[in-house]
Amino acid sequence: MNERRLRVYSTEAIVLGRRDWGEADRLMTLFSPTYGKLRAVAPGARKPLTRKSGHVELFTRGHFVLAKGRTFDKITQAHTEAYYIRLRANLKAVAQAALVCELADRFVPEGDAHPRSMTC
C-alpha cells in the first residue's frame, strides 16, 4: 500500500505558519521532508488549557501524527523536537526566520517533498 494513502501518518516537520481557524482551532502550515509543505488543522489549539498549543508555535520543529481529512489533514498528536530558544530571544533573528518561513510558504508547492532539507 502506498504510504501517502494511509489514513494516519506521522512525520517530522517545521511550523512555517499558523492562523486562527473556526472557534478554537488553528490552521497550520508545516514543512516536512517526507511530504513537503502541508496544511493541517490543529483542533482546539487556541484553547487555554490545551496540551497542543506549545507544540504548534512558529519555527518549532517537531514530530506530528496526522489523520487524513476531507479538506485539511488533522494534527492528532504533536511532540516538540526543537524549540529554538536562542532564536526567539533575538528580535532580528525572529524577523529573519519569519521571512524565510514566508518565502518557503509562498514558493514551495504543497506536497513537494525534500528529504534532505531538514538537516539541523
N, C-alpha and C positions, 0 to 999 in steps of 0.2 A: 504494500500500500504506500502511496506517495505521502511523505511526511507533511507536505503542505496541505493535504486534505484532511488531516486529523482534526477532530473536534476540539481537543485540548492540546496545547503545545506550550513549551517553555523556551525561553531564550534570554540571553544576556543583552542588555540594551542601555542606552544613554537617553535620558529625558531631554528632548530638544525644545519642547514647548508644551503649554497647557492652557486651557481656557475653561471657564465655567460652562457647564452643560446641564440643563434641567435644574431641578430644585437643589440637589445635593451632590451631583456628580461632576467629574472633570473629564474633559476630552483631552487625551494626552497624545503627543507626537513623540514616538520613540524611534531611535535608530539602532537597529540590530545588525550584527554581521551576518547572521543566518538569513533573516527575512527582509533586510533593508529597512526603509522607512515604513513605520506602521502608525496607524491612527487607532487608538483604543480608548474605551471608556473605563474610568476608574469609579465604579459605583460607590457612592457615599463618601468620597474623598474630601468633601468640604464640610462634613460633619465634625464638630469639635472633638469628639472622643474616638474618632476612627483610628485604627492602627495603620491604615494605609497612607495617611497624609504625609508622613515623613519620608516614605519611600518613593513618592511621586513628585518630589521637588525638582526644580530646574537644575540641570547639569549633573544630576545624580546618576551614577552607573549602578545598575542592579540586575538582579535575576527576576524575571517576570514569568508567571504562569498565566496564559491567556486562553479564553474559550472563544471559539468562532461565534460570531453573531451575524444577524442579517445585514445591518448597515456597518457597524463597527464591532471589532472584537472587544471582549470584556476582560479586564485585568482581574483575575480571581485571587492571585497571591503576588506579593512583591517582597523582595529582600534586598536591602542595600548592600552593595559591594564596596563602593567608594563614594564618600560624600563631598570630598574636596574642600575641607575646611579652610585651608590657606587661600584657595581661590575666592571663597566667599568673604574673606577678611579684607580683600583689596578691591576697591571700587573700580579701578582701571581694569583689573583682571576680569571682573564681573562683566563690565561693558564689552570687553573683547570676546569673552565666552558667549555672551548674548548675540554678538554679531556673527560669530562662527555658527552658532545654532540656527540663527535666522537664515544664513546663506545655505546651510545644509538643508533646511526645511524647504526653501524655495527652489533649489536646483537639483536635489536628489529626487528622482521619481519614486513613487510608492512601490514597494516590492522589489526594488533593485538591490540585491544582496551584495555585500562587500566583506567577505570573510577575513580579509587581512587588515581591516581598517580600525580595529579596536585594540591595538596593542598599547596598553597604558602602563 
